[in-house]
Amino acid sequence: MDAEVGRAAFRLGMLIFLPSLVLLLFVPRGTAEFVITVVTLGLSGLYLAAVVLAVRLMRR
């Protein structure tokens, strides 16, 4: 994976991960918005983990 592509993918993942993490502080529990925020946080976390894994595997 090219370094620029890896950086762009990581930034895209952080663009989704960080705001959803902040939103968890303000969204009331038990609402649909909370569930969507948790799902978004989980999926973006998986995406970031996949990007980091792909970059590390390509470095070898």
OpenMM code with the backbone's topology and positions (N, CA, C; nanometers):
from openmm import Vec3, app, unit

residues = "MET ASP ALA GLU VAL GLY ARG ALA ALA PHE ARG LEU GLY MET LEU ILE PHE LEU PRO SER LEU VAL LEU LEU LEU PHE VAL PRO ARG GLY THR ALA GLU PHE VAL ILE THR VAL VAL THR LEU GLY LEU SER GLY LEU TYR LEU ALA ALA VAL VAL LEU ALA VAL ARG LEU MET ARG ARG".split()
positions = [
    Vec3(0.0853, -0.1170, 0.0000),
    Vec3(0.0000, 0.0000, 0.0000),
    Vec3(0.0898, 0.1232, 0.0000),
    Vec3(0.0621, 0.2151, -0.0878),
    Vec3(0.1378, 0.3388, -0.0962),
    Vec3(0.1191, 0.4189, 0.0322),
    Vec3(0.2223, 0.4937, 0.0717),
    Vec3(0.2162, 0.5705, 0.1964),
    Vec3(0.1047, 0.6743, 0.1930),
    Vec3(0.0860, 0.7380, 0.0798),
    Vec3(-0.0197, 0.8394, 0.0684),
    Vec3(-0.1583, 0.7773, 0.0812),
    Vec3(-0.1768, 0.6609, 0.0236),
    Vec3(-0.3063, 0.5926, 0.0328),
    Vec3(-0.3325, 0.5514, 0.1775),
    Vec3(-0.2310, 0.5023, 0.2449),
    Vec3(-0.2453, 0.4638, 0.3850),
    Vec3(-0.2799, 0.5820, 0.4732),
    Vec3(-0.2116, 0.6944, 0.4504),
    Vec3(-0.2416, 0.8157, 0.5272),
    Vec3(-0.3827, 0.8652, 0.5015),
    Vec3(-0.4239, 0.8635, 0.3762),
    Vec3(-0.5588, 0.9094, 0.3416),
    Vec3(-0.6645, 0.8190, 0.4041),
    Vec3(-0.6427, 0.6886, 0.4004),
    Vec3(-0.7382, 0.5952, 0.4597),
    Vec3(-0.7452, 0.6136, 0.6111),
    Vec3(-0.6307, 0.6361, 0.6744),
    Vec3(-0.6287, 0.6571, 0.8189),
    Vec3(-0.7000, 0.7866, 0.8562),
    Vec3(-0.6754, 0.8918, 0.7810),
    Vec3(-0.7424, 1.0198, 0.8082),
    Vec3(-0.8926, 1.0090, 0.7890),
    Vec3(-0.9353, 0.9356, 0.6878),
    Vec3(-1.0782, 0.9156, 0.6655),
    Vec3(-1.1407, 0.8409, 0.7832),
    Vec3(-1.0719, 0.7399, 0.8314),
    Vec3(-1.1219, 0.6662, 0.9469),
    Vec3(-1.1297, 0.7520, 1.0721),
    Vec3(-1.0283, 0.8356, 1.0935),
    Vec3(-1.0294, 0.9238, 1.2097),
    Vec3(-1.1366, 1.0312, 1.1978),
    Vec3(-1.1665, 1.0726, 1.0751),
    Vec3(-1.2708, 1.1723, 1.0521),
    Vec3(-1.4070, 1.1202, 1.0965),
    Vec3(-1.4263, 0.9915, 1.0929),
    Vec3(-1.5523, 0.9314, 1.1367),
    Vec3(-1.5440, 0.8886, 1.2836),
    Vec3(-1.4289, 0.8367, 1.3257),
    Vec3(-1.4131, 0.7822, 1.4605),
    Vec3(-1.4192, 0.8895, 1.5692),
    Vec3(-1.3422, 0.9963, 1.5542),
    Vec3(-1.3343, 1.0975, 1.6596),
    Vec3(-1.4661, 1.1703, 1.6855),
    Vec3(-1.5375, 1.2176, 1.5826),
    Vec3(-1.6663, 1.2822, 1.6125),
    Vec3(-1.7675, 1.1881, 1.6774),
    Vec3(-1.7679, 1.0617, 1.6378),
    Vec3(-1.8622, 0.9695, 1.7013),
    Vec3(-1.8233, 0.9440, 1.8466),
    Vec3(-1.6940, 0.9479, 1.8759),
    Vec3(-1.6489, 0.9332, 2.0141),
    Vec3(-1.6940, 1.0525, 2.0983),
    Vec3(-1.6834, 1.1720, 2.0431),
    Vec3(-1.7278, 1.2926, 2.1137),
    Vec3(-1.8795, 1.2930, 2.1296),
    Vec3(-1.9505, 1.2493, 2.0271),
    Vec3(-2.0968, 1.2465, 2.0335),
    Vec3(-2.1487, 1.1558, 2.1449),
    Vec3(-2.0738, 1.0519, 2.1786),
    Vec3(-2.1176, 0.9617, 2.2851),
    Vec3(-2.1339, 1.0345, 2.4183),
    Vec3(-2.0606, 1.1439, 2.4360),
    Vec3(-2.0702, 1.2195, 2.5605),
    Vec3(-2.1996, 1.2993, 2.5701),
    Vec3(-2.2592, 1.3334, 2.4565),
    Vec3(-2.3731, 1.4243, 2.4546),
    Vec3(-2.5063, 1.3594, 2.4175),
    Vec3(-2.5035, 1.2452, 2.3547),
    Vec3(-2.6272, 1.1802, 2.3104),
    Vec3(-2.6846, 1.1005, 2.4272),
    Vec3(-2.8139, 1.1185, 2.4568),
    Vec3(-2.8743, 1.0443, 2.5686),
    Vec3(-2.8815, 0.8937, 2.5408),
    Vec3(-2.8517, 0.8160, 2.6436),
    Vec3(-2.8599, 0.6699, 2.6315),
    Vec3(-3.0034, 0.6267, 2.6096),
    Vec3(-3.0189, 0.5157, 2.5407),
    Vec3(-3.1514, 0.4608, 2.5184),
    Vec3(-3.2241, 0.5199, 2.3996),
    Vec3(-3.1555, 0.6048, 2.3229),
    Vec3(-3.2183, 0.6632, 2.2043),
    Vec3(-3.1605, 0.5983, 2.0793),
    Vec3(-3.2291, 0.6181, 1.9696),
    Vec3(-3.1816, 0.5641, 1.8418),
    Vec3(-3.0501, 0.6297, 1.8011),
    Vec3(-3.0347, 0.7573, 1.8321),
    Vec3(-2.9106, 0.8274, 1.7990),
    Vec3(-2.7913, 0.7653, 1.8706),
    Vec3(-2.8121, 0.7227, 1.9949),
    Vec3(-2.7042, 0.6601, 2.0707),
    Vec3(-2.6625, 0.5285, 2.0061),
    Vec3(-2.7601, 0.4498, 1.9655),
    Vec3(-2.7302, 0.3207, 1.9020),
    Vec3(-2.6547, 0.3423, 1.7714),
    Vec3(-2.6990, 0.4377, 1.6913),
    Vec3(-2.6319, 0.4663, 1.5643),
    Vec3(-2.4897, 0.5154, 1.5886),
    Vec3(-2.4709, 0.5975, 1.6912),
    Vec3(-2.3375, 0.6474, 1.7235),
    Vec3(-2.2458, 0.5343, 1.7675),
    Vec3(-2.2966, 0.4425, 1.8477),
    Vec3(-2.2159, 0.3285, 1.8928),
    Vec3(-2.1792, 0.2389, 1.7745),
    Vec3(-2.2742, 0.2143, 1.6861),
    Vec3(-2.2465, 0.1320, 1.5674),
    Vec3(-2.1428, 0.2009, 1.4787),
    Vec3(-2.1569, 0.3317, 1.4603),
    Vec3(-2.0608, 0.4070, 1.3797),
    Vec3(-1.9224, 0.4020, 1.4416),
    Vec3(-1.9160, 0.4159, 1.5725),
    Vec3(-1.7880, 0.4087, 1.6425),
    Vec3(-1.7243, 0.2708, 1.6246),
    Vec3(-1.8033, 0.1666, 1.6373),
    Vec3(-1.7508, 0.0313, 1.6209),
    Vec3(-1.7021, 0.0030, 1.4799),
    Vec3(-1.7816, 0.0427, 1.3815),
    Vec3(-1.7420, 0.0182, 1.2421),
    Vec3(-1.6186, 0.0989, 1.2031),
    Vec3(-1.6113, 0.2229, 1.2484),
    Vec3(-1.4935, 0.3027, 1.2151),
    Vec3(-1.3709, 0.2505, 1.2891),
    Vec3(-1.3897, 0.1965, 1.4085),
    Vec3(-1.2783, 0.1341, 1.4795),
    Vec3(-1.2270, 0.0108, 1.4069),
    Vec3(-1.3185, -0.0702, 1.3554),
    Vec3(-1.2781, -0.1864, 1.2751),
    Vec3(-1.2060, -0.1436, 1.1476),
    Vec3(-1.2557, -0.0378, 1.0844),
    Vec3(-1.1928, 0.0139, 0.9629),
    Vec3(-1.0505, 0.0609, 0.9933),
    Vec3(-1.0335, 0.1345, 1.1034),
    Vec3(-0.8999, 0.1816, 1.1398),
    Vec3(-0.8063, 0.0652, 1.1707),
    Vec3(-0.8569, -0.0359, 1.2381),
    Vec3(-0.7743, -0.1530, 1.2676),
    Vec3(-0.7325, -0.2239, 1.1392),
    Vec3(-0.8237, -0.2332, 1.0429),
    Vec3(-0.7910, -0.2965, 0.9149),
    Vec3(-0.6874, -0.2152, 0.8381),
    Vec3(-0.6985, -0.0832, 0.8432),
    Vec3(-0.6011, 0.0023, 0.7741),
    Vec3(-0.4634, -0.0135, 0.8371),
    Vec3(-0.4577, -0.0101, 0.9694),
    Vec3(-0.3289, -0.0252, 1.0378),
    Vec3(-0.2684, -0.1617, 1.0079),
    Vec3(-0.3496, -0.2658, 1.0100),
    Vec3(-0.3008, -0.4004, 0.9795),
    Vec3(-0.2501, -0.4097, 0.8360),
    Vec3(-0.3237, -0.3514, 0.7424),
    Vec3(-0.2822, -0.3552, 0.6021),
    Vec3(-0.1512, -0.2804, 0.5811),
    Vec3(-0.1362, -0.1663, 0.6458),
    Vec3(-0.0123, -0.0890, 0.6312),
    Vec3(0.1048, -0.1662, 0.6900),
    Vec3(0.0845, -0.2268, 0.8055),
    Vec3(0.1938, -0.3037, 0.8670),
    Vec3(0.2323, -0.4256, 0.7838),
    Vec3(0.1338, -0.4922, 0.7259),
    Vec3(0.1642, -0.6090, 0.6430),
    Vec3(0.2348, -0.5699, 0.5138),
    Vec3(0.2011, -0.4553, 0.4589),
    Vec3(0.2633, -0.4105, 0.3343),
    Vec3(0.4055, -0.3600, 0.3555),
    Vec3(0.4400, -0.3221, 0.4775),
    Vec3(0.5752, -0.2733, 0.5054),
    Vec3(0.6776, -0.3859, 0.5012),
    Vec3(0.6328, -0.5089, 0.5205),
    Vec3(0.7258, -0.6227, 0.5231),
    Vec3(0.7693, -0.6627, 0.3864),
] * unit.nanometer
topology = app.Topology()
chain = topology.addChain("A")
for resn in residues:
    res = topology.addResidue(resn, chain)
    for name in ("N", "CA", "C"):
        topology.addAtom(name, app.Element.getBySymbol(name[0]), res)
